[in-house]
Amino acid sequence: MLSKYSLRLPKVVFGGENPTEEMAAALKKEGAKKVVVFTDKSLRKLGLVEPTLEAVKAAGAEAAIIDDIPAEPTYSEVQNVVDQVKGLGADAIIAVGGGSVMDSAKLAGVCATDEYTVHDLLADPTQASKKIKMIAVPTTAGTGAEATPNAIVAVPEEELKVGIVNDGLIADYVVLDANMIKNLPRSIAAATGVDALCHAIECYTCNKANPFSDIFALEAFDLIMNNIEAACDDPEAMGAKRAMQIASFYAGIAITASGTTAVHALSYPLGGKYHIAHGVSNAILLCPVMHFNEPAIRERLAAAYDRAIHAGATTVEEKSAAVIERMDQIVDHLNIPKKLDELGVTDASVDELAGAGMKVQRLLTNNMREVTLEDARALYAQIL
């Protein structure tokens, strides 16, 4: 556990009933006149962007919409979006969408001048600084991008995803509106929800875990473990959906104070090379990595069991095993594949994946049990 730690948060978070209405006041306070709304075409068709556009109008500002952001974009695709924003003279950005939309918007907010490019930030993220204020309106309950200082982009030449981390990427305002996730397709709700589950348990079992991150990671873990199935299965289970949305935000805060570990590190090559959705990649690796880590994180897993699960286990060993088993049951219940061949990946190379995964030392160093190249090969072999 860290001896020194810090907590970085968005400036204002709106929640509860119809929190989108608060956006107009926030835009007025920031003096916004030209607002760029990041989203995607499917959300526009569903009418989920309309409340945001109404808020922009109520604030007396003009809206420009960018809705062609690809899922899990490359750094060059994000740069194309950044270049669009540069020509619009925006003084505020609102992101209405999932992780890819929010990450693209966050990068646009720090790359709105010609001082550096998205590609430059891959090599040196410290040079980023916020140029445009941002409001994040998540439409999934999972990525936590609304809370984190991270933006994930694909790097095709390395067949890898890379996280750009800088405090300037933290949203200024966050709007948690459960109506945004009410009709989320089950498969997306499941994958993003398990992504949040990974954030919570990884941050809690991380070398950087500390009293600040533990507060948010454990609460997120409890909320997710006891609400994710209902939230995915029942469109009318609004209580469970609200819980998941809050949990996703809390897990994102935990990332800012702690960090993810080998689950995320080893999932990046799956997305970068095979374009597997981020949440699905994490779900595939979650339990194999937790079993691998268990000897080093047994006490922490037992504490997570005590917080979220009450099924009769008594010893530390029993509790540790039970919490991994319950996470595995959740992945099964949500019908998320556990093997790459279930996703049509039949040409995966353990050596290539392990080599790429070992490059993600930013996250592997967070892992409480050291991951060697041979360990990475063995973990990937389990999911082929």
N, C-alpha and C positions, 0 to 999 in steps of 0.2 A: 504494500500500500504506500502511496506517495506520502512524503512528509510535508510537502508543500503542494497546495492545490488552489484552483480558482474556479469561478463559475461565471460564464458569459451567457447572457440572455437577450432575446429581443426586447425592445424598449417597452412595448405594450402588447398584451395578448387579450383579444376579445373572445368571449365564449357565451354559452347560454342560448337563450331564445333569440333568433334572428340577429346574430351579432354582425352580419354583413352591413346592417344599417349604420354601424359605427364608423364605417370607412369614410363616409362623407366628411365627418368631423375631423378625422385624421388628415384627410387630404387638404382641408381648409387650414388646419393648423400648420401644415408644412408649406402652405402657399402654392400648392400645385396648380398649374394651368394646363399642362400638356402631359397626359398620362398614357403610357404604353401598357396595354393589357396583354400579357402572355397567357396562352391557353392552347387548346387543340380543337379541331373541327367537331369531334364527337361531343365534347362538352357544350359547344355552342348549339348543336342540334338538340341537345337535351334541355336547353334553356338555363343551364347552370351559370352561364356568364352574365345573364341579364341583371341579376341583383347588383353585380359589380358595376356594370355600365350605368345603371340607375344611380348608384352612389357617386360615380364620377360626375354625372350630370348635375346631381344635387349639390355637389361641391363647386359648381360653376366652372368645371374644367372640361377640356376636350380629350376624347379618347381615340387612340389608334390601336388597332388589334393586330397581333402577330399570332397566327393559329396554325402555322405549318412546321412546328417544332417536331422533329422525329423522335420516336421513342429511343431512349438510351443513346443519345447523339455522340458523334465523334467531336473532337475538339475543333475540327475545321467546320463542321455543321453549326456548332455553337458560334464560331467566329462569323459565319454568314449572318446569323441573327443579330450579333453584336453590331455588325456593320449597318444593318437596317436601322437599329436604334440610334446610331450616331447621326443619321440624317433626319431624325424626327424632332430633335430639340426637346427631348423629354426631361421633365423635372421630377417625375415619379414613375415607378413601375409597380404594377400589380400582377402577381402570378396566380392564376386560377388553374390548378392542375395537380398532377402527381409529381414524383421526384424529378423527372426529366424536364418538365416545364419549370419547376421552381429552381433547379440547378442552372438552367439556361438563363433564367431571369436574374439570378444572383450574379452570374458572371457578366451579364450585360451591365449590371449596376456598378461593377468595378472596372469595366473595360470600355467605358463610354468615351474615352479620349484615345489619342494615338500614342500614349506613353508606353504601352506594352500590349501584347496580344494574348489570347487564350493560350496559344502555344508557348509563349514566353513564361506564363505562369506555371506550366508543367515543370519547367526547370527551376523556377524561383518564385514560389507563391507569395513570398514575403513582400514583394514589390506592389502587390495589389492594395488599392485603397478605394473606399466607397466614393462614388461620384454621384449616384442617384439614389434617393430613398426608395425603399421597397416595402410592399405589403404582400404577405404570403397567405393564400387561401387554399389550403390543401383539399384535394378531392379524393384522396385515398387515406386510409388509416394505417400507415406503415412506414413510409420512408423516413419520416422525421425531418425532412429537408427544411421544413419551416423553422426549425430550431437550431440547426447546425451551422458551423462555419465552413462546411464542406460543399464542394460541387464535384460530381463524378462525371468524367468524360471518357469516351473510348479512344484508345490510341491504336489505330489499325496496324501501323507498321510494327508494333510490339504485340499485337493480338492480346491486348490487355486493357483493363479499365484502370484509370488513375484518379485518385482523389486530390483535388486542389483545396488546400486548407488555409484560410485566412479569416481573421475576425471581421474583415470588411464584408464577408459573405453572409453574415448573420442578418436576417430580416429585421427591419425596424419595427414593423407591426405584423401581428399574426391574427388571423380570423379563423376560429374553430367553430364551424357551422356543420352540425351533424346532418342537416338536409343535403349537404354536398355529397355524402357517401351513402345515402339511403338506398339508392338503386344501383349501387356498384355491382357489376357482375361477380358472381361467387368466386370465379377463378382469380380475378384480380384482387378481390377482398382477401382471399386466402393467401396469395403470394405476398401481398404487401403486409398483411397482418403478421405472417411468420417472419418477415423482414424485421418488423418492430420487436417481435419476440427475441430474435437474434441480437438486436441492439441491446435489449434489456439484460439478457443473461451474459452476453459477452462483456458488457461494461462492468457488470457486477463481479465477474471472474477475471478481470483484467489486472495486469501489473500496475496500472495507473489508477485502480479503484481507490476511492477516498470517501470521507464522510459526505461530501456534497453529491458525488455521483451515486453513491449508494442509496441516498434518499429517493432519487428519481428512478434509478434502475429497478429497485425492489418494488416500488409502487407500480411502475409500468409492468413489471413481470406479473405481479398479482392480478392486475386488471386484465392483462392479455390472457393469461392462463384460464381465467374464469369467465371470459366473455367472447373469446375469438370464435368459438364454434357457433354460438347463437347469433353473433353478428354476421357471420357468413351464411348461415343456413336460413335465416328468417328476415326478409326485407322489412318487416314491421317491428323488429326488435330494436327500437330506437334507443332504449337504455343501454343495451350492449354496444350499439354502434357509437354512442357518445363516449362510453367508457374506452372503447378502442381508439377513438380519435384523441382523447386526452392521454391515453397510454402512449400512443405514437409520439405525441409532443414531448411527454416526459422522457421517453427513451432517447429522443433527439437531444434533449438537454443533457442526459447522461453521457452522450457521446462528447459533448463539448467539454465536460469535466473529466472524462475518463477516455474511453476509446474502444473500438471493436478489436477483435483478435483474429485467430486463425480461420474461423468460419468465413469471415469477409475476405481475408487475404487470399484464401484458396478459391473463393468463388469468382474473383475478378477474371482469371483466365477463362472460366466457363462462359462468362458474358462476352469477353473480348474476342475469343476465338470462335465460339459456337453460337453467340448471340442469344444465349439463354437468359430469360428475364432475371433481373437481379434477385428478386425475392425467391424465385424458384431455385436459383443457384445456391442461395443461402440455406434454403430448406433441405436440399439434398445433402449438404455437408454438415448441418447442425448437429445431428446425433452422432455421426462418426467422429467429429472433432470433440464433442463433449465426452464421449467414451475415452478417447485418447487423452484428454486433459484431466479426466476424473481423479487420478491419483494426486494431482497437484492442486485441485480445486474442490476436493471432497467436502471440506468444512463449509465452504461458501455455497455449494449446491445444497447441503443439508439446511443451511439457513434459508435459502430460497424455498425449499420444501416447507419449512415451518411457516413461512409467510403466506404461501399461495396454495398449498395442498394439505389436506387433512384426511389421510386415508389409512392411518394405522401404523405406519412405519415408526420404529422406535430408536434404532441405532443410527449413528451418523452414516454408516455404510448403506443401510437400508434406505434412508432418506435420499442420499445421493443417487443411488440407483433408481429410486422411484421417480425422481424429478426428471431424469433423462427419459425414462420409460414413458412418462406422461407427455413429454414433448413429442416423442415418437408417435404416440397415439394421436395427437393433434394433427401432425403432418399426414398420417394415414386417413383420419376423418375428413380432412380437407381435400383428399384426392390429389395431393401434390406428388409427382413422381419422385422416386428415390434412386433411380438408376438413369444413367445417361442414355441407355438404349431405349428407354421409354419415351425419350424426347427425340428419337430419331438419330442420335449421335452414335454411329457405329465405327467411326475411324479415330476415336480418341486415343492419343498416345500418352501413356503415363509419364514418360520421360519429358515430353514437351510441356505437359501441364505442370509437372513438378518444377521444371526449370523456370517457367513463367511465374508460378505461385511464389517461389522463393525470392523473386524480385520485390515482392511487396513487404519489404522489411519494416516499413512504417507501421504496419499492423502486426506482423509476426513478432516484433520485439515486445508487443503488449501481452503476448501469450504467456501464461504462468508456467507452462511446460515448454521447454525449447523444442522447436520443430526443425529437424534436420532434413536434408534432401531426401534421405531414405524414408523418413517419416512421411514427408509429403507424397512420395511415390506410393506408399502403403495406403494412405488415406484416399488418394485418387483411385487406386485399384479397387477399393471397396465400392465405389459408385459406378464402375463400368458395367 
